[in-house]
């Protein structure tokens, strides 16, 4: 396998050429699944992409699961775990 390919990047290579190749593949995939939608009575057009590319909302368990370790997300994850443990004990 040669450097500067997406496949090499997926195998763990982080050299500049492989990193750029991965960025190009990511951008191409994002463009393929992005679509224009009309929203509202004004008829304005917006780009709507996949959910995974949207900004994370902090202070949620979902953001914590996706890798955010800010204090708000940690607290949300701990709250969820505490409630889950209590419900399991109550059964």
C-alpha positions as a Markdown table, in Angstrom:
| # | Residue | x | y | z |
|---|---|---|---|---|
| 1 | Unk | 0.0 | 0.0 | 0.0 |
| 2 | Unk | 1.3 | 3.4 | -0.9 |
| 3 | Unk | 1.1 | 6.7 | 1.1 |
| 4 | Unk | -1.4 | 9.4 | 0.1 |
| 5 | Unk | -4.4 | 7.0 | 0.0 |
| 6 | Unk | -7.5 | 6.8 | 2.1 |
| 7 | Unk | -6.9 | 3.1 | 2.7 |
| 8 | Unk | -3.5 | 3.8 | 4.2 |
| 9 | Unk | -5.0 | 6.4 | 6.5 |
| 10 | Unk | -7.6 | 3.9 | 7.6 |
| 11 | Unk | -4.8 | 1.5 | 8.5 |
| 12 | Unk | -3.4 | 4.1 | 10.9 |
| 13 | Unk | -1.0 | 6.2 | 8.9 |
| 14 | Unk | -1.2 | 9.9 | 9.9 |
| 15 | Unk | 1.4 | 11.3 | 7.4 |
| 16 | Unk | 0.4 | 14.5 | 5.6 |
| 17 | Unk | -0.4 | 12.8 | 2.3 |
| 18 | Unk | -2.7 | 10.2 | 3.9 |
| 19 | Unk | -4.3 | 12.8 | 6.1 |
| 20 | Unk | -5.1 | 15.0 | 3.1 |
| 21 | Unk | -6.5 | 12.0 | 1.2 |
| 22 | Unk | -8.8 | 11.2 | 4.1 |
| 23 | Unk | -10.0 | 14.8 | 4.2 |
| 24 | Unk | -10.8 | 14.7 | 0.4 |
| 25 | Unk | -12.8 | 11.5 | 0.8 |
| 26 | Unk | -14.6 | 12.9 | 3.8 |
| 27 | Unk | -15.5 | 16.1 | 2.0 |
| 28 | Unk | -16.7 | 14.1 | -1.1 |
| 29 | Unk | -18.9 | 11.9 | 1.1 |
| 30 | Unk | -20.3 | 15.0 | 2.9 |
| 31 | Unk | -21.2 | 16.6 | -0.5 |
| 32 | Unk | -22.9 | 13.5 | -1.7 |
| 33 | Unk | -25.3 | 13.3 | 1.2 |
| 34 | Unk | -25.9 | 17.0 | 1.7 |
| 35 | Unk | -29.1 | 18.2 | 0.1 |
| 36 | Unk | -30.9 | 21.5 | -0.3 |
| 37 | Unk | -34.3 | 21.8 | 1.5 |
| 38 | Unk | -36.9 | 24.6 | 1.7 |
| 39 | Unk | -37.9 | 25.6 | 5.1 |
| 40 | Unk | -40.6 | 28.0 | 6.3 |
| 41 | Unk | -43.0 | 30.3 | 4.5 |
| 42 | Unk | -40.2 | 32.5 | 3.3 |
| 43 | Unk | -39.0 | 29.8 | 0.9 |
| 44 | Unk | -35.4 | 30.2 | 2.0 |
| 45 | Unk | -33.2 | 27.3 | 1.0 |
| 46 | Unk | -30.8 | 25.7 | 3.5 |
| 47 | Unk | -28.3 | 22.9 | 3.3 |
| 48 | Unk | -29.2 | 19.9 | 5.3 |
| 49 | Unk | -26.5 | 17.3 | 6.0 |
| 50 | Unk | -26.4 | 14.1 | 8.0 |
| 51 | Unk | -26.9 | 14.2 | 11.8 |
| 52 | Unk | -23.4 | 13.0 | 12.5 |
| 53 | Unk | -21.9 | 16.2 | 11.1 |
| 54 | Unk | -24.0 | 18.6 | 13.1 |
| 55 | Unk | -22.6 | 20.3 | 16.1 |
| 56 | Unk | -22.8 | 18.4 | 19.4 |
| 57 | Unk | -25.0 | 19.8 | 22.2 |
| 58 | Unk | -23.1 | 20.0 | 25.4 |
| 59 | Unk | -24.5 | 18.9 | 28.7 |
| 60 | Unk | -26.1 | 15.7 | 27.2 |
| 61 | Unk | -25.3 | 12.0 | 27.6 |
| 62 | Unk | -25.2 | 11.8 | 23.8 |
| 63 | Unk | -22.3 | 14.2 | 23.5 |
| 64 | Unk | -20.5 | 12.4 | 26.3 |
| 65 | Unk | -20.9 | 9.1 | 24.5 |
| 66 | Unk | -19.5 | 10.7 | 21.3 |
| 67 | Unk | -16.4 | 11.8 | 23.1 |
| 68 | Unk | -17.0 | 15.1 | 24.8 |
| 69 | Unk | -15.5 | 15.2 | 28.4 |
| 70 | Unk | -16.6 | 18.7 | 29.5 |
| 71 | Unk | -18.0 | 19.0 | 33.0 |
| 72 | Unk | -21.6 | 19.4 | 31.8 |
| 73 | Unk | -21.5 | 16.3 | 29.7 |
| 74 | Unk | -19.8 | 14.3 | 32.5 |
| 75 | Unk | -22.6 | 15.4 | 34.9 |
| 76 | Unk | -25.2 | 14.3 | 32.4 |
| 77 | Unk | -23.6 | 10.9 | 31.9 |
| 78 | Unk | -23.3 | 10.4 | 35.7 |
| 79 | Unk | -27.0 | 11.4 | 36.2 |
| 80 | Unk | -28.0 | 8.9 | 33.5 |
| 81 | Unk | -25.9 | 6.1 | 35.1 |
| 82 | Unk | -27.3 | 6.9 | 38.6 |
| 83 | Unk | -30.9 | 6.7 | 37.4 |
| 84 | Unk | -30.2 | 3.5 | 35.4 |
| 85 | Unk | -28.8 | 1.9 | 38.5 |
| 86 | Unk | -31.7 | 2.9 | 40.7 |
| 87 | Unk | -34.2 | 1.5 | 38.1 |
| 88 | Unk | -32.3 | -1.8 | 38.0 |
| 89 | Unk | -32.4 | -2.2 | 41.7 |
| 90 | Unk | -36.1 | -1.3 | 41.9 |
| 91 | Unk | -37.0 | -4.3 | 39.7 |
